[in-house]
Amino acid sequence: MKNNKVIILLVSLVLLGGLWFGFKAMSPEKEDGVKEIHILIEDSVNNEVLYDKVVKTDVETLGQLLDEREDIVVVFDDSRFITGMMGKEANWDKDKTWWAIISDNNKDCKAAGFCSGVDMQNIYDGDNFTFKLGQ
C-alpha cells in the first residue's frame, strides 16, 4: 500500500514537470529593448491609408505599443477588441465591417496562422503590422 502511494506521487511529479516544461516551450519568448515596428492602418472599404509609419518602442506587446502612441487613435470594447481606429468605427451589425490585425513577418503570427489579441501579441524588432478595416 505504501509503495503504491510513492509510485502515484512520483508519477504525478513527473507529469507535472512535463506539463511545466511543455508550457514553457509553447510560450513565446518576449524581446527586450528598443524595437522598430512598421504600423500600417488602412480602411480597405474606402481604399484609404490612415497611418503608415515605422515607430520605435521598448514595450513587449502590441497592446502596450498602441496604448503608448498618442498619434494612433484606437477604440476598444470592454475585452480590448478593436472597434475603431483613426476615427473609423467598425460595426458588424450595421454594415458588416471589422478590424483585422495582420502581420507578414511576426514569428508568433506566422506560427499560429493568425495574430492574437493586442494584449497577447508579442512584438519583435522589424515586425510589420497592418490593421485593416474590412467588409
Secondary structure, DSSP 4 states (H G I P E B T S, - for coil): -HHHHHHHHHHHHHHHHHHHHHHHHHSPPP--S-EEEEEEEEETTTTEEEEEEEEEE--SBHHHHHHH-TTS-EEE-TT--EEEETTEE--HHHH--EEEEE-SS-HHHHHHTS---TTT-B--TT-EEEEEEE-
